[in-house]
Amino acid sequence: MISSDVGGMPSAVQDGANVWLVARGDSFVQRLDDAIEGWAGSPDKRKIFGQASRQIFLEKFSLDRMVQAHISLYEELINS
């Protein structure tokens, strides 16, 4: 996966582990081109990134994780 480092993306992914984050700036197009070429030429890297993305999703964004995060937030608000 390739993404730009805008908004909440850096907190949702891990640069170099499951995504190549491309920084904004003057050479954005060149960095994006480099990332696409690297991605296209690395089937093994795509597989590794895919597996890492699944693991990150399960740890941070699965339904069970999100429900637990909301319950914890409500409990914290009730107890404060």
C-alpha positions in Angstrom: 0.0 0.0 0.0 1.1 3.5 -0.7 -0.3 6.5 1.0 0.4 10.2 1.6 1.1 11.4 5.1 -2.1 13.5 5.4 -4.8 13.5 8.1 -4.9 10.5 10.4 -3.0 8.2 8.0 0.3 8.1 10.0 -1.6 7.0 13.1 -3.5 4.3 11.2 -0.5 2.7 9.4 3.1 1.9 10.1 5.5 3.4 7.5 7.8 0.7 6.1 5.8 -2.1 7.8 2.5 -2.1 6.0 2.6 1.0 3.9 5.0 3.4 2.2 4.0 6.9 3.4 4.9 9.6 0.8 5.5 13.0 2.4 3.9 16.1 0.9 6.2 18.7 -0.5 8.0 19.9 -3.6 9.2 16.4 -4.7 5.9 14.6 -3.9 5.4 13.4 -7.5 8.9 11.9 -7.6 8.6 10.2 -4.3 5.2 8.8 -5.3 6.7 7.6 -8.6 9.6 5.9 -6.7 7.1 4.2 -4.3 4.9 2.9 -7.1 7.9 1.5 -8.9 9.2 -0.2 -5.7 5.7 -1.6 -5.0 5.2 -2.9 -8.5 8.5 -4.7 -8.5 8.2 -6.4 -5.2 5.5 -9.1 -5.0 7.1 -10.5 -1.8 6.9 -7.0 -0.2 3.3 -6.7 -1.2 2.5 -10.0 0.6 4.4 -9.0 3.7 2.7 -5.6 3.8 -0.7 -7.3 3.3 -0.1 -9.6 6.3 1.1 -6.7 8.4 -2.0 -4.6 7.4 -4.3 -7.4 8.5 -2.5 -7.7 11.9 -2.6 -3.9 12.5 -6.3 -3.8 11.6 -7.1 -6.6 14.1 -5.1 -4.9 16.8 -6.4 -1.4 16.3 -9.6 -1.4 14.3 -11.5 -4.6 14.6 -15.1 -4.5 15.9 -14.1 -6.1 19.2 -11.3 -3.6 19.7 -13.5 -0.6 18.8 -16.3 -1.7 21.1 -13.8 -2.2 24.0 -12.3 1.2 23.3 -15.7 2.8 23.6 -16.6 0.9 26.7 -13.4 2.0 28.3 -14.0 5.6 27.3 -17.6 5.5 28.8 -16.3 3.9 32.0 -13.6 6.6 32.3 -16.1 9.4 31.8 -18.6 7.8 34.4 -15.8 7.5 37.0 -14.4 10.9 36.6 
